[in-house]
Structure formats: C-alpha cells, structure tokens
C-alpha cells in the first residue's frame, strides 16, 4: 500500500515515553497508511529494543534507523532520505497525536505543499493544557504562500515544528538540512523548507500534543541559558539565509523575516530575562545584536523596541519565572500590549 504520511520520530533514551507516542498512531484503523520512521539516536537505555518489538508487531508500518548520537536534527535528516509517504511530519518521542483519522482523511484530498494544524502543550507536572491555534485567517482552504503571508494579524502560532506537515517531495527538493549536534534546530525545520512551498493549507484541527515541563527539555530555562550559543547559531543561520537569498518569492521573504525577528526576540528573552547573570546577559544580547546588525540591519531594527523593553526588564531583575507568571491571561494581555506599543 502506498503510504500517505511518513512520521519521523527521533529518539534518545526514550524508553519511558515511546509506548504512549507510538500507541497514538497505531490505534487508528487506517494506520496502514502510515510510515513511522523511528530513529534511535545512540540511546543507552531500552529504546532500540522497544522499537524492534513494535517493528515485529507492525512490520509494514515501523521502520528503524539505528545510528550514533547526532542530535534531533540528524534524525530528521536521516528520515527524510528514506521517507516514502506523500507527506512528511516529525514528532518528538515524548509527544503524541490526536485526531489522526481525521487528519489522514484530509491528506487524501489535498496536494498542498504545507499543512498547518493546531496543537496543545501539556505540562507534565501540572497537567495544564494550553492550545495554540492558527488565527486571523479563514481555515480549511488552500492559499499561495504570498496570500498566506499577506494576511494581517497573528497567523503564525502554528507555523512551528509541532504544527507543520510538508509534502515529502517539496521538503526533499528544498534541500533543507537541519543543523546536527545542537538544539533548537526545529526552528530550521519550520523555516527553510517552508520558504520553498507554493501552497499552504491551514486546518481547524488539533494534531500534535506537545509535552512540556520536563527539566531535561531544551526549553527549560536553565538549559535554554546553557545552550544560548545554540540559539545564536540557529538565529545566525536564518539571518544569513534571508540575506543570501534575495531571489526567493516575496511571500517567502515575508515569512523568513517574521521567523528571524521572532527568533531574535526569543534570544533576547533568554539572554536578558532567563539568565540569572543579568549583566552577562545584557552583554551577550548587545554583542549579538551588533553582529546581526551587520547582516540585516532592517530586521534587527524591527525588534529594537522590544529589545529596549526587555533590557529594562532585565535591569529591574525580571526573571524567566516572573515572565511565566506574566503569561497568566490578564497579565499576558498587558505584556503583549506593552510589546506592541514599543
């Protein structure tokens, strides 16, 4: 049977969570239309044995890549080389899928280059669930990339790793190779291939369920600060991609500019607020801002008002934990208003 969807699942020491992830895909009555590419990225626990058990039970669905540790990006790079499904998606091993049957039924009817789905984050400690939805654009219809990026408003919450599915041939022909051996390369997954798509289908459907709150995750504050150089590498790559590809479509340039400025602001938040060494964080942010100014000053200037506000918050000793508290609905509304005003 021709596969409809290939899902890359990079795994490193995922024995504790892989069963839940795989069960969410294999429970579907139409799972035969799936190709689950499990990448054992040098695990030292029982991850490979669990993969092999599932492969024996589902030989037409499960494929295994067993490789030395090279990081999350290396797993996706390896998976796209062998993917046979019409569409290509990636899922972290501690995440899972919902509404799979509905999603596959939609994939049968479309040739869009990129499909955008809603997703939830689920805090593993508190159980709190937060939804991320594509907003401010009619859903369920296909847009050209130029049409999509021309929409005003907040259309980008789900143009991220957990919300994107690509037509496999488009991803492969984009030539995108994610950075290996670093974290945060998921931002490249959401940027480089997307800049080459011609059509986009945003859906009113939740698909990926993104587990957060694990102290070992890359997005935990202390890890984010420790790996600030990884964030720099990803932001730097996207700025240079924008600078070095003036011939891409106007829609693609708008999209990459949005990604570059969002990621630069995220870098400022990590350096200035999440880093407990406030003086060092301000020095890092100022240095990196000057470096990016030399590449694309216009993009840097678009974020400068937010930069100044975040520097002020740093001087007031606002921390990453305080920032999270500000994301309570009423406080977050005020915070967003301040960002827009500045």
GIJOBEL-V418457 format. One record per backbone hydrogen bond with DSSP energy under -1.0 kcal/mol. CO is the residue of the C=O (numbers start at 1). NH is the residue of the N-H. E is the energy in kcal/mol with one decimal. If there is no record, write none. Layout:
((CO & NH & E) (CO & NH & E))
This chain:
((3 & 86 & -1.3) (4 & 87 & -1.8) (5 & 35 & -2.2) (6 & 89 & -2.5) (7 & 37 & -2.7) (8 & 91 & -2.7) (9 & 39 & -1.9) (11 & 41 & -3.0) (14 & 17 & -1.6) (14 & 18 & -2.2) (17 & 21 & -1.6) (18 & 22 & -2.7) (19 & 23 & -2.6) (20 & 24 & -1.4) (22 & 26 & -2.6) (23 & 27 & -1.5) (28 & 31 & -1.5) (30 & 33 & -1.9) (31 & 34 & -2.2) (33 & 4 & -2.5) (33 & 5 & -1.7) (35 & 7 & -2.9) (36 & 63 & -2.7) (37 & 9 & -2.9) (38 & 65 & -2.9) (39 & 11 & -2.8) (40 & 42 & -1.3) (40 & 67 & -2.4) (46 & 50 & -2.2) (47 & 51 & -2.3) (48 & 52 & -2.5) (49 & 53 & -1.9) (50 & 54 & -2.2) (51 & 55 & -2.4) (52 & 56 & -2.1) (53 & 57 & -1.6) (54 & 58 & -2.2) (58 & 61 & -1.7) (58 & 62 & -2.6) (61 & 36 & -2.4) (63 & 38 & -3.1) (65 & 40 & -3.0) (67 & 42 & -1.3) (70 & 181 & -2.2) (71 & 75 & -1.3) (72 & 76 & -1.6) (73 & 77 & -2.5) (74 & 78 & -2.0) (75 & 79 & -2.1) (76 & 80 & -2.3) (79 & 82 & -1.2) (79 & 83 & -1.4) (86 & 168 & -2.1) (87 & 6 & -3.1) (88 & 166 & -2.7) (89 & 8 & -2.9) (92 & 95 & -1.7) (96 & 209 & -2.8) (99 & 103 & -2.2) (100 & 104 & -2.8) (101 & 105 & -2.1) (102 & 106 & -1.7) (103 & 107 & -2.3) (104 & 108 & -1.5) (106 & 109 & -1.5) (113 & 167 & -2.7) (114 & 201 & -2.7) (115 & 165 & -2.1) (116 & 203 & -3.1) (118 & 207 & -2.1) (119 & 132 & -2.8) (120 & 210 & -3.2) (121 & 130 & -2.3) (122 & 212 & -2.6) (123 & 127 & -2.3) (128 & 123 & -2.7) (130 & 121 & -2.6) (132 & 119 & -2.0) (143 & 200 & -3.1) (144 & 148 & -2.7) (145 & 149 & -2.5) (148 & 151 & -1.2) (153 & 155 & -1.4) (154 & 135 & -1.0) (156 & 159 & -1.6) (158 & 160 & -1.5) (160 & 163 & -2.2) (163 & 117 & -2.3) (165 & 115 & -3.1) (166 & 88 & -3.7) (167 & 171 & -2.3) (168 & 172 & -2.7) (169 & 173 & -2.4) (170 & 174 & -1.4) (172 & 175 & -1.2) (184 & 187 & -1.5) (185 & 189 & -1.5) (186 & 190 & -1.4) (188 & 191 & -1.3) (188 & 192 & -1.9) (191 & 195 & -1.8) (193 & 196 & -1.7) (194 & 197 & -1.2) (198 & 145 & -1.5) (199 & 114 & -1.3) (200 & 143 & -3.0) (201 & 116 & -2.4) (202 & 140 & -3.5) (203 & 205 & -1.2) (205 & 118 & -2.4) (207 & 98 & -2.0) (208 & 120 & -1.7) (209 & 96 & -1.5) (210 & 122 & -2.6) (212 & 124 & -3.1) (214 & 217 & -2.1) (217 & 220 & -1.3) (220 & 224 & -2.9) (221 & 225 & -2.4) (222 & 226 & -2.1) (223 & 227 & -2.0) (225 & 228 & -1.6) (227 & 230 & -1.1) (227 & 231 & -1.5) (228 & 232 & -2.4) (229 & 233 & -2.1) (230 & 234 & -2.0) (231 & 235 & -2.7) (232 & 236 & -3.1) (233 & 237 & -2.1) (234 & 238 & -2.0) (235 & 239 & -2.5) (236 & 240 & -2.5) (237 & 241 & -2.1) (238 & 242 & -2.1) (239 & 243 & -2.3) (240 & 244 & -2.7) (245 & 248 & -1.3) (249 & 253 & -2.3) (250 & 254 & -2.3) (251 & 255 & -2.2) (252 & 256 & -2.8) (253 & 257 & -2.3) (254 & 258 & -2.1) (255 & 259 & -2.4) (256 & 260 & -3.1) (257 & 261 & -2.4) (258 & 262 & -2.4) (259 & 263 & -2.6) (260 & 264 & -2.1) (261 & 265 & -2.2) (262 & 266 & -2.2) (263 & 267 & -2.2) (264 & 268 & -2.1) (265 & 269 & -2.2) (266 & 270 & -2.1) (267 & 271 & -2.8) (268 & 272 & -3.1) (269 & 273 & -2.0) (269 & 274 & -1.9) (270 & 275 & -1.3) (276 & 278 & -1.5) (277 & 281 & -2.5) (278 & 282 & -2.3) (279 & 283 & -2.0) (280 & 284 & -2.6) (281 & 285 & -2.6) (282 & 286 & -2.3) (283 & 287 & -2.3) (284 & 288 & -2.7) (285 & 289 & -2.4) (286 & 290 & -1.9) (287 & 291 & -1.9) (288 & 292 & -2.5) (289 & 293 & -2.1) (290 & 294 & -1.3) (292 & 296 & -2.6) (296 & 300 & -1.7) (297 & 301 & -2.6) (298 & 302 & -1.2) (300 & 303 & -1.4) (303 & 307 & -2.4) (304 & 308 & -2.6) (305 & 309 & -1.9) (306 & 310 & -2.5) (307 & 311 & -2.5) (308 & 312 & -2.1) (309 & 313 & -2.2) (310 & 314 & -2.1) (311 & 315 & -2.3) (312 & 316 & -1.5) (313 & 318 & -2.8) (314 & 317 & -1.8) (319 & 323 & -2.2) (320 & 324 & -2.0) (321 & 325 & -1.9) (322 & 326 & -1.9) (324 & 327 & -1.2) (325 & 328 & -1.7) (328 & 332 & -3.5) (329 & 333 & -1.7) (330 & 334 & -1.6) (331 & 335 & -2.6) (332 & 336 & -2.9) (333 & 337 & -2.1) (334 & 338 & -2.3) (335 & 339 & -2.2) (336 & 340 & -2.4) (337 & 341 & -2.5) (338 & 342 & -2.0))
